[in-house]
Amino acid sequence: MKWFTNTFTYWRELYRDIRMWWIFRKTARRSVELLNRDHGLRVDWLGRIYGVVNLPEEVQTASLEIQQAYVLQQITKFGQCMLDIGLADIVYPQIQKVNKTSSFLIVLWPVFDDLALLPILGNIIKSTFVGLIIFMIGKFGYHNIDLLVVLWEKTVTWIKS
C-alpha cells in the first residue's frame, strides 16, 4: 500500500525541494558580494556556494585526519555569514580534496531528497501506471454499472444471511 500512496506524496515532496532550491538560489545570488568580499566564496548558476580552503605548510605534511580537522575549523568561519543571509538552517558542507594540490573544495548546498533525475523519471512512470489503472477501473465501472449493482445486492444479501 505504501508503494501506491508514495506515488501521490512524491509530487508534494518534489515541489517542496524545488521551492527550497529556488529560495536558496535567490538568497545566495543576492548575497554574492558579501560572500565574495568577506569569505572568498562564490556562487554558481545553480546557487551552490563554494570556495577553496588552502592548507598551510605545517598542515600539508600532517595526516589526512589533521588536514580534515583544519578544513572543518575553517568552515566554522562561514557559519556566521550563513546565519546573516538566512541559510544556516538548510546548508550542509560537502568537502572534496582537490587532486594534486594541498587544497579542499567546500560546497555549501542543501540536501535534496527528491530533486534528482532518476526519481523524477521513475515517479512519472509510476504515476502514469497508477493513473491508467484508476482510469480503467472507472471506465469499467461506468460501462458495467448494472453488473456492479447486481453484484453489490448479492453480496449484501449473502452477508445478511
C-alpha atoms as one frame of an Amber mdcrd trajectory, in Angstrom:
protein
   0.000   0.000   0.000   2.923   2.338   0.708   4.061   1.979  -2.914   0.656
   3.286  -4.018   0.492   6.241  -1.611   4.107   7.255  -2.320   3.020   7.882
  -5.894   0.959  10.842  -4.739   3.086  12.149  -1.856   6.244  12.235  -4.013
   4.996  15.190  -6.051   4.365  17.266  -2.914   7.886  16.496  -1.664   9.358
  17.336  -5.080   7.522  20.675  -5.030   8.982  21.418  -1.575  12.503  20.576
  -2.762  12.151  22.777  -5.851  10.779  25.610  -3.736  13.627  25.272  -1.225
  16.168  25.236  -4.075  14.612  28.351  -5.610  14.701  30.261  -2.311  18.274
  29.088  -1.633  19.394  30.095  -5.131  17.735  33.503  -4.926  19.221  34.219
  -1.494  22.710  33.053  -2.499  22.716  35.095  -5.708  21.523  38.161  -3.818
  24.439  37.787  -1.364  27.269  37.230  -3.867  29.153  40.409  -2.970  29.019
  39.732   0.769  30.145  36.119   0.339  32.986  37.018  -2.016  34.224  40.057
  -0.105  34.176  38.619   3.420  34.950  34.925   2.860  36.177  34.445  -0.710
  33.138  32.313  -1.556  31.490  32.204  -4.967  28.027  31.277  -6.205  27.418
  29.272  -9.397  24.368  29.350 -11.678  22.587  26.648  -9.609  23.023  28.698
  -6.472  25.674  26.496  -4.864  28.035  28.409  -2.619  31.595  27.199  -2.948
  35.128  28.088  -2.028  38.588  26.626  -1.633  40.454  26.135   1.632  44.229
  26.116   1.143  46.247  24.244   3.739  49.262  25.943   5.334  52.638  24.208
   5.042  52.612  22.803   8.579  49.258  21.095   7.943  50.138  19.844   4.430
  52.628  17.309   5.769  50.287  16.091   8.514  47.929  13.132   8.265  44.634
  13.315   6.391  42.660  13.482   9.661  44.550  16.604  10.762  44.032  18.167
   7.327  40.302  17.498   7.542  40.159  18.913  11.075  41.836  22.088   9.800
  39.287  22.338   6.962  36.400  21.850   9.412  37.860  24.602  11.577  37.919
  26.913   8.555  34.319  26.016   7.664  33.101  27.245  11.057  34.078  30.752
   9.939  31.353  30.559   7.286  28.680  29.840   9.909  28.026  33.432  10.959
  27.838  34.541   7.325  25.295  31.802   6.551  23.328  32.881   9.608  23.367
  36.509   8.435  21.963  35.699   4.999  19.445  33.197   6.437  20.764  29.920
   5.017  22.345  28.380   8.132  19.425  26.020   8.780  19.430  24.319   5.385
  23.042  24.399   4.183  25.367  21.401   4.505  29.062  21.395   3.588  30.467
  18.928   1.074  34.231  18.601   1.318  36.391  17.276  -1.535  40.154  17.143
  -1.789  41.430  18.822  -4.942  43.758  16.388  -6.755  47.483  17.172  -6.878
  47.123  20.217  -4.615  47.038  20.975  -0.931  43.519  22.390  -1.115  39.999
  21.304  -0.332  36.879  22.344  -2.246  33.989  23.306   0.017  30.475  23.313
  -1.447  27.677  24.658   0.747  24.401  23.271  -0.531  21.108  21.907   0.862
  20.328  18.204   0.800  17.581  17.404  -1.682  15.916  14.005  -1.326  13.575
  14.109  -4.302  15.230  16.545  -6.675  17.129  14.135  -8.934  16.579  12.920
 -12.487  16.079   9.182 -11.878  13.496   9.515  -9.073  11.572  12.066 -11.162
  11.503   9.784 -14.217  10.612   6.760 -12.096   7.716   8.588 -10.465   6.446
   9.851 -13.818   6.260   6.237 -14.991   4.729   5.070 -11.705   2.142   7.878
 -11.692   1.211   7.100 -15.296   0.751   3.428 -14.405  -1.388   4.208 -11.324
  -3.430   6.775 -13.276  -4.032   4.263 -16.060  -5.239   1.644 -13.568  -7.602
   4.144 -11.913  -8.865   5.212 -15.338  -9.507   1.588 -16.377 -11.350   0.820
 -13.124 -13.517   3.918 -13.606 -14.190   3.071 -17.244 -15.167  -0.497 -16.325
 -17.402   0.737 -13.515 -19.127   3.288 -15.739 -19.910   0.837 -18.544 -20.885
  -2.049 -16.251 -22.826  -0.233 -13.561 -25.765  -2.651 -13.858 -23.483  -5.635
 -13.241 -21.895  -3.910 -10.265 -25.323  -3.148  -8.743 -26.351  -6.794  -9.074
 -23.068  -7.977  -7.538 -23.471  -5.485  -4.695 -27.006  -6.672  -3.960 -25.893
 -10.328  -3.983 -23.013  -9.502  -1.636 -25.328  -7.643   0.776 -27.873 -10.488
   0.840 -25.091 -13.029   1.348 -23.735 -11.013   4.307 -27.244 -10.681   5.844
 -27.943 -14.411   5.622
